[in-house]
Amino acid sequence: MNSFDAALRRAVTFPDGSHRPALGLGTWRYGEMPACRRLEVRALRAALDIGYRVFDTAEMYGDGGAEQVLGEALQASWRAGELAREDIFIITKVYPHNAGTRAMRKACEASLRRLGVEQVDLYLLHWRGDVPLDETIAAFGELVQRGCIARWGVSNFDVADMRELEALPGGRACAANQVYLSVSERGAEYELLPWQQARSMPLMAYSPIDQGALAGNEALARVAARHGATAAQVALAALFAMPGVMAIPKSANEQRLRENWAAAQLQLTNEDLADLDRAFPRPSGKKPLAMI
Ligand SMILES: NC(=O)c1ccc[n+]([C@@H]2O[C@H](COP(=O)([O-])OP(=O)(O)OC[C@H]3O[C@@H](n4cnc5c(N)ncnc54)[C@H](OP(=O)(O)O)[C@@H]3O)[C@@H](O)[C@H]2O)c1
């Protein structure tokens, strides 16, 4: 199996039965500086060329700039006939203060314009704010009806929030929850991940290499040395070993984009996983969900 097939074979299944690769690309810090735009579009086109098909962005990132840069790269690829819209899975997020019916409609339309698409594949509430959840569910439902979004989900929701959401009318339509999960930040493994696994609701692991810090971790480097891999690749492979987890590492560097992509080929052994458990103990009880 080549690395393209390997990465695409690691998949997560959504509640509607659709499958998507378990490796996506994060875009936080993209689109913040106009001077970097050309290089960022180039990095995103390289990502498409490498095989990335899932892209995570947000109206917050670069104040819409990340959506614009992503849109520019996708349009260029579609115009060149390299890929089609249906090959790509676009995730974007709405600010909590835009999570009411009218504000969400406007926010979503602005995201669609910046991305240059007619529909987003997954629209997430970035974190829980003051708008009542039932109003947010209704707003998401309206956008689904209008065809602006294919499905919706949440981010930074702990189990109690998920239970509350699920109990509301329409709440069971939630398709995903994106939270901080990495080998060093394992709190979500205790209760949230099993809860989501039981519902076939993917858990999207953000900051999976602790914003770059895990690339220099010695315990990961020791495991990596057995495989001729890097510490960052082991950090990602440890997440791929968990069913129902999608990791969305960010990189704007072609070499690291390739490195992270190749992590999907890395099969950790039981010995590797036991060593990681010793270096980064599994949670032994419930802790509040970590957030970045
Ligand atoms: N829902 C939320 O509240 C939330 C919160 C945080 C993040 N997110 C999403 O999750 C994505 C990923 O999280 P993140 O960006 O916070 O952190 P991350 O993916 O853990 O790390 C990204 C950082 O690590 C560097 N990096 C990437 N690959 C590397 C490698 N192989 N070796 C060494 N360094 C590497 C990147 O630099 P280079 O670009 O220079 O490679 C960047 O500085 C975000 O981009 C965003 O889409 C969501």
The ligand as an ORCA input file, in Angstrom:
! r2SCAN-3c Opt
* xyz 0 1
  N     -11.851     23.842     17.737
  C     -10.921     24.503     18.381
  O     -11.192     25.207     19.393
  C      -9.506     24.406     17.916
  C      -8.454     24.814     18.754
  C      -7.154     24.669     18.278
  C      -6.930     24.146     17.010
  N      -7.979     23.785     16.201
  C      -7.772     23.211     14.849
  O      -6.828     22.169     14.941
  C      -5.730     22.431     14.082
  C      -4.448     21.858     14.641
  O      -4.135     22.409     15.907
  P      -2.971     23.497     16.122
  O      -2.711     24.237     14.873
  O      -3.353     24.264     17.350
  O      -1.713     22.634     16.558
  P      -0.918     21.363     15.954
  O      -1.522     20.898     14.707
  O      -0.739     20.420     17.079
  O       0.511     22.009     15.659
  C       0.716     22.970     14.666
  C       2.110     23.560     14.861
  O       3.088     22.529     14.804
  C       3.963     22.724     13.687
  N       4.127     21.408     13.048
  C       3.251     20.766     12.240
  N       3.725     19.558     11.896
  C       4.932     19.434     12.490
  C       5.919     18.412     12.495
  N       5.739     17.279     11.823
  N       7.052     18.629     13.219
  C       7.230     19.788     13.903
  N       6.350     20.795     13.933
  C       5.190     20.614     13.228
  C       3.302     23.756     12.802
  O       4.243     24.592     12.181
  P       4.411     24.683     10.573
  O       3.134     25.221     10.020
  O       5.552     25.637     10.416
  O       4.725     23.300     10.084
  C       2.485     24.562     13.809
  O       3.283     25.547     14.413
  C      -5.739     23.970     13.961
  O      -4.954     24.438     12.892
  C      -7.206     24.222     13.832
  O      -7.654     23.924     12.512
  C      -9.256     23.871     16.655
*
